[in-house]
Amino acid sequence: MLILSAAAIASEPIYWVDLGLKNGINLGFFTLRYYSLAYLAGIVLGYWHLTRMIKAPGAPMAQRHADDLFFYCTIGIILGGRLGYATFYTGGSTGIPSLWLHPKELFALWHGGMSFHGGLIGTTVAMAWVAWRGGLSFIRVTDYVSVCVPFGMMFGRLANFVNGELWGRVAGPDVRWAMVFPDGGPLPRHPSQLYEAALEGALMIVIMLLVFWRTRARYRPGLLTGIFVTGIAIARFCVEFFREPDQQLQSFAMRTGLSMGQWLTIPMMALGLILIARALARRPLASGRPLPA
């Protein structure tokens, strides 16, 4: 908000370097990256909120299941995000050698490269494993976890901004909050990381918390998951119009008219709407159990 307020009265674009941001905390022998802290903060805050949710009526799991989800979803986020990046953003016509041909590089997380859609797949696999092993309803597990995911998405996008990466497209003169990023050339660009933090993070946090705590959505299996998937997909699709496509995929975006991120959100929108319609068409649960016929 301070940045936007300053931009409203400024005649020159904002220079990212003038904000004095650093990508981590220098401990002398090691630099603690804010991007790593963002992942950690999102996971820990999500776990804390999940433990609160399962204490409310209608919870489909116990504390031991929440503990398992915390462990396995962390692994799913990291492995899924990295493998998704290797699959969707390297190889082929991207101009970057496929990471699948260099297995050792898959574990070089410090070189960057994480895919949201890959992390989503990894988390889904982790939830399916915990649900199967614990004899839980998979869709109800995803309902509860989906409420907590936007915390991590907001922190992650803010960390992208602090790192000065994943900046947006060149902005017009009417965009008073446009910024000049170090590696983005001399022209001011949309701070699309902040757009994503606001839409995929803050807005979805408000929506999911209100729907969970102020309605009986938890008693309609699949409704919370559907709202989350649809909301995230719409937010990501819209922000991609302002986000600069990955350099290796710019030709792909020009050929198809949409970025890789937008193409990947289309099936997400369809899935989310199907889940919402299915949840609303079925009889709700009572205290987590089906109502008698």
Salt bridges, closest charged atoms under 4 A:
ASP68 OD2 - ARG133 NH2 3.03
GLU105 OE1 - HIS111 ND1 3.23
GLU196 OE2 - ARG157 NE 3.58
GLU196 OE2 - ARG236 NE 3.77
GLU196 OE2 - ARG243 NH1 3.44
GLU200 OE1 - ARG157 NE 3.79
GLU240 OE2 - ARG236 NE 2.85
GLU240 OE2 - ARG243 NH1 3.52
GLU244 OE1 - ARG189 NH1 3.25
